Amino acid sequence: MGSGDVLLELAGVSRTFDVSPPWLNRVLERKPRVLLRAVESVDLAIRRGETLGLVGESGCGKSTVARLIVGLYPPTQGTIRYEGVTLAGPGTEASDSAAQRRARRGMQMIFQDPYASLNPRWRVADIVAEPLRVQGIEASESAIEARVGALLGQVGLAAVDGVKYPHQFSGGQRQRISIARALATQPSFLVCDEPTSALDVSVQAQVLNLMRDLQRQFSLTYLFISHNLAVVHHIADRVGVMYLGRIVELAPTRRLFAMPQHPYTRMLLEAVPDLSMTGKSRTAVAGEVPNPLDPPPGCAFHPRCPFADARCRQEVPRLLPVAAGGDAACHAVEEGRIPVGSLA
């Protein structure tokens, strides 16, 4: 992959939250500070025009990665670049250059709950028009009105819907409004944080098909975050699997679903209901995600992994290329201790 193909790049990105009790409580109770490492040393490159899916159990850091990319959180360490412009990293804390502002305008976010992300006191036309007014993209109110009508039409709504309020729409229609608002600044990159998880299954399919049509029409790039593997299989070109703040596997979608390498990825896929596997023994995802305030040493997955050995309990694995294609962070894969083969 040439550097010219990369739209967004994360290099060694980490985010730590201080969740300590108040200072006085710590002094009186003689307790140390408590740090939560939500994201740890994430390296990621998203190509222009592709859809990268990010999956994992709840609390693994997927949504934190999304918020780091769009600037809602600053990274504790590491660098985030968009179209070659450094948005976050050493020395950028107080900077706000014209190049950074242009880059920020090129990315938008679609949130999980469409009702919570829309102001219930505003009419839909004002919600969709807000980015146009804030960014100064359209000069006159008549131009803004025409642009809002066009945006609503692009997502399958009518221009007359602009006079209504969010509570007058269904969940799927509200998510279409969120997509219209995200498209207002004509972005190249959309961060989709579980955009279909709050919708019915039939409505999910409609929204996903809309997103694919918009991607082809406007040459969009997606980071699609979800815990639904079936949805990710349908929409993603590549898939990254996260576990306790780290990416443990990254591969093209077909390869990852056909020949998963990391034990955690295998356990996730084996737990997915499949009619073709009726009557066959299945391996449920064993154990629970460790406490992120006190993660285990070495590989964070080793307490749940059937292939773990002494090295896994002591040394953190690196994300390395594998022969089957893609990358995996697993000592057992690196040493050839896991049999290679499909899940079938």
N, C-alpha and C positions, 0 to 999 in steps of 0.2 A: 504494500500500500504506500503510494507516494505521499509526501507531506502535503502536496497540493490537494489531495482528496479529503484531508481531515478538516472538518468544520469546527468541532469542539474537542479539546484535549484537556484531560485531568492528569496531572503528574504528581504522585505522592501526596494526594489530598487527604487530610485528616481533619476531624472536627471533634473537639472535646468540650463537654459541658460541665461546669462547676455546679454540682447538685448538693453542695455542703449545707448543713444547717447554718443559721445565722451565727456571726462571729462570736457573740456573747454566749450562745449555747455551747459552741465548741470549746470555749475557754472554761466554762463552768463544768462541763461534762468531760473535759480533756479528750476530745475526739479530734481526729485529723480531718483535713479536707477530703471530700469525696468527689472524684472525677469520673464522669461517664464518657468513655470513648465510643461515640456513636458511629464514626467512620474512621477507618484506619488504613492509611497508605493505599488509597485507591488510584490505580493507573487505568485510564480509559481514553480511547480515541473513537469518536463517532464520525463516520464518513458522510460526506454530503449526499443527501438524497436517500439515505437508508433509514430503517427503523430498528433501533436497538432496544430489545426488551430487557428489563431488569426485574428479576424475580427473587423470592425468598420468603421465609416465614415472617410474621409480624414482628417488628422490633429489630430487624436485621440492618436497618440503616438506609433503606431504599428512598424513603421520602426525604431524609436528611440530605442525601446526594442531590435530589432534585432542588431543594432549597439552597444548597451551596452553589449550584450552577446558575440559578437565576438571581443570586445575590441577596436572598433573604437572610442567609447566614454567611458570615465571613469564615473562611477555613482557618483552622488553628495553624496548619502548616500545609505546604504544597502550593501548586500553581494551577490556575484555570485559564485557558486561552480559548478565544473564540475568533475564528478567521484570522489567526495570527496575532490578535490583540490580547495582551495580558489583562484579564479582568480582576484577578485576585492572586495574591502572592506576595513575596517579600518586596517591600518598597512601594506597594500600591495602595496601602491603607488610606492615605489621605488624597490620592490622586483622583481626578475626575476630568480626564481629557476628552476632547471632541471625539476621538477615535473610540474611547470606551463607551461614550454615550451612544454613538452609532451602533456599536456592537450590542449593547444592552437592548436597543430598540429591535434588533434582529432576532431576539428570543422572547418567547412568551410562555405562560404556564396555564394548563387546564387542571383544575383541582378536582378532588374526588367527589365532593358533595356539591352538586350544582346549586342547590338552594342556599347553602351556607355561604357560597362564594359570590352570590348576587345580592345587592342591596335591596331589601324588600320594600323600602320607601321610594325607590326610583322606578320610573317607567323604563321599559326595555330599551327604548330609543336612547335614553340618557346613559344607560349602562354601557351600551355598545359604543356610544359616541365619546365616552370619557377619555379613552386613550387618544382619540383624535384631537380633543381639546387640550389635553395635558401636553402632548408632544407637538402641538401646533402644526399638525399635518395638513389640515384643511383650513383655509383662511376665513370662509364665510359660513354662516349657519345653513344657507341653502345647499352648499356643497357638502356639509356634514350630514344634512338630512338625506341627500341623495346617496351618499356613501353608506349610511346606516341601512337604508332600504336595500341597497345592493348586497351588503353583507348578510342581512337576514335572508335574502333570496338564495344566496350561495349555500346556506345551511338548511334549506328546506322549509323556511318560514316565509311569511308574507310581510311586506313593508307595513301594512296596517297593524301588524302585531306590535309595532313599536309603542303604541299608546297604552298597552296593557302593563300589568305588574307581574313580577315573577310567580306569585302564588296562583295566577290564573292559567298556568301551564303545567303540563305533566312533567315527570322527571326527565324523560328523554328530550322533551322540548326545551327544558331549562338547560340541559347540557348543550344543546345546539346553540342557545344564546351565549353560553360561556365560550363556545368555539368561535362564534361570530366576533365576540369581544377580543379574543386572542388574535384573530386574523386582522383586526382593525389597523394595526401598525405595519401590515405586510411583512411579517417575520419570515425568516428562513428556517427557524428551528423552534419546535414546540416541545415543552416538557409536559408529558401527560401523566399525572400522578393518580393512577387507578381511576381513569375517567369513566369506566363503565361498571364499577363494582357496586354502586348504589342503584343500578337500574335492573329492570326485569330482563330475563334472558332474551326475549324477542326484541326488546328495545336495544339491548346491547349490540345485537347483530346490525341493526339499523345505524347506530352511531359509529360502529367500527367500519361499516361500508362507506359511510359518509367521510370518515377520516381518510380512508384509502383513496377515495375519489378526489378529495381536496389535496392530498399529497401528490397525486399525478398532475392535477391541474396547476398547482402553484410550486411544484418542485420542493416540497417541504421535507425537512428532516425531523424525525421523531425520536425522543427518548420515552419509551412506553413502560411505565412502572405498573406492575400488577402482581397479585398472588394467584391469579387464575392462569394455570399453564395452558389450558385450551385456547384462551384468548391470545396469549402470547404466541402460541404455535400458529395461529391464524394470521397475525399481523406483522410479526417481527422477522427481520432478515438475519439478525444475530441475537444471541441471548447471553446475558451475564447473570450468573447465580451468586447471590450474596448470602453470607452467613456471619452473623455477629460483627458487622461493620467492614468485612473484607470481601472482595470478589474471589470466589473459590474456583469458578470455571467460566470461560468465555469462549463461545464457539458459534459457527453458523447454525441456524435453527434446525435444519434437517439432520445435521450430524449430532447435535446435542440430544435431540429426541430419539434418534435411532441408536446412537452409541455414546451414552453419557459416560464420562471418565471419573469424575469425582464421586466418592461414595455418597455424599449428601445429595448430589443431583440424582443419582440412581434411586435413592430412597424416596425423593420427592416424586419421581416419575412412576415408581412402582406403586405408590399410594393413590394414583389417579384412577378412578373407576373406568373400566374398559370391558365392554361386552365380550370381546374376543378372548379375554382372560378368565371367563367364567369357569369355575371349577378348579382353577389352578391356585396353588398357594401363593400368597402375596406377603410381602414384607412391609409392615407399617413403619412409619418414621418413629424410631425408638427414642425414648427419653424426651427431655425438654431442653429448650435453648438455655444455656447457662446464664447466670446472673451477669449482665453486662458491667455491673459495678465491680465484679470480682471474676473476670474471665479466667478460664483455666490456662496454665502455661502451655507453650508449644502451639500445636494446632488446636484451635478452639473447638473443632469438631471431634477431637479424639475421645471424649467420654461417651460418645454415641456411635463411634465408628467400629465395625467388626474387624477392620484391617489395621487398627492402631498398634504401634509397637513403642519401644522406648524412645526412639528418635521423635516420633509424633508427639510424645508427652513433654519433650524438651525444646524442640526447635520449630520455629514458625516457618511453614513452607512458603516458597516463593511461587508466583504465578509464572509458569514456564510453558513453552510450546510442547505439544504432545504429537506423537506420530500420526494419530488419526485426524489431526487438524484442530485448530483452536489452542487454548491454553488452560491449564489446570494447576491449582495450588495444592498439591498432595504428594507426600513422600512415597506413599504406596504406589501411586501412578508412576512417579519418577523412577522408582526402583523396580517396576514391573511386577509388583506383588498382587496386583488386581487383574484377574483374567479379562482380556479384551473380548468384547462381543456385544451383541444387541440385547435388548430387553425381551425380545420375543421368545 
